[in-house]
Amino acid sequence: MGCVSITRTKGNIKRALSDALSLIGGLETYVRKGDKVMLKPNLNGTEGVTNIELVEGLIQMLLDLNVRDIMIAESAFGPAQFTDMFFKKNGYTDLADKYHIPLINLNHSEIVEAAVPEPLIIDKIKIAREAFDADRIINLPVMKVHYATAVTLALKNLKGLLVGDEKRRFHETGLDRAIVDLNSVIRPALHIVDGITCMEGMGPRGGDLFNLNLIIAGADPAEVDYTGIGIMDFTLDEVKHLKYYVESNKINLNGVEMLGEKISGVKRPFKKAALSTIVPEDCRIHDRDACSSCMNALLLSLQVMEKDVPKNLDIYLGTKVPFEEDVKGLKIGFGNCCPADPTFDKYIKGCPPYPFALGKALKPS
């Protein structure tokens, strides 16, 4: 079994990163001079994203090792321009320019259809070519609660390497098992979890942010994620994709060596995602295969409206709408994936819809 480090930032993120990596053998254990290295942050929005100081500190450490071929790569959900916007708004465009590093929007990438060894649910996955061109991938997720997968840590963060409609297909086929299949194909050399500013409640976007000021590092994603959920106070049974990964790879988590801080000393129970905290009691959501982008947009829309949400709503999203259901509420189609249907009272377009669009459409004319 491997080891996982936990360090406190104590106001100096680069020093904490260096300490975290030193505890597990040093960065030179995972990356060598001449390697082509991909940094994969989480930039699917403008909050709850990978701390830019953490990424800059890692870039500086790589350069100190004479690693010169470095790229930053990500693909957010939705149109490709969303990723470019998030690059700019989160400061990554300037960071890449500062160090003359390619900043790659994987939504534009060439697709490689990779076969999954011993698949749980998907035989082949469409992944950005850059993931295979890199000699080493360093995965840089953020510690967050996720409404669809309980948490998002190392295993879940690789979903940003998918191209085209593949993200949506993951939701349609079974997200937790599909995440396991993706991690069977792509195996980063190193996982560094940003637990500096975390998100709880209705993540991965629109949840509540708070500072935990931790960095978790390790080579094995299951060991890293198991450490993360221990800090977040989730059980293995609650995080299905981690449980499936552990079972399919026959991993014994009891043998993981924890270095640095102890989980008991940094544990902070995260508020878990609960639709009931946002969705009014008489508002019914009909969701068969909606992607996280549309679901997050809907939840944000309801949060924005707060007490102005009309009573007795039936909101449909995703491609598999159960039109046969006999409903008595106002029928709302939400998102471009939702098939047009003449029985909808309102149809909210967008991929995803703008958060204020629902409230605007429901205002009395």
Secondary structure, DSSP 8 states (H G I E B T S, - for coil): --EEEEEE-TT-HHHHHHHHHHHTT-GGGT--TT-EEEEEE--SSSSS---HHHHHHHHHHHHHTT--EEEEEE--SSSHHHHHHHHHHTTHHHHHHHHT--EEEGGGS-EEEEE-SS-SS-SEEEEETHHHH-SEEEEE-EEEEETTTEEESHHHHGGGGB-TTHHHHHHHH-HHHHHHHHHHH---SEEEEEEEEEEESS-SSSSEEEEEEEEEEES-HHHHHHHHHHHHT--GGG-HHHHHHHHHTT--GGG-EEEES-HHHH--------GGGTS-TTEEEEESS--HHHHHHHHHHHHHHGGG--SSEEEEESS---TTS---SEEEEESTTS---TT-SEEE--SS--TTHHHHHHS--
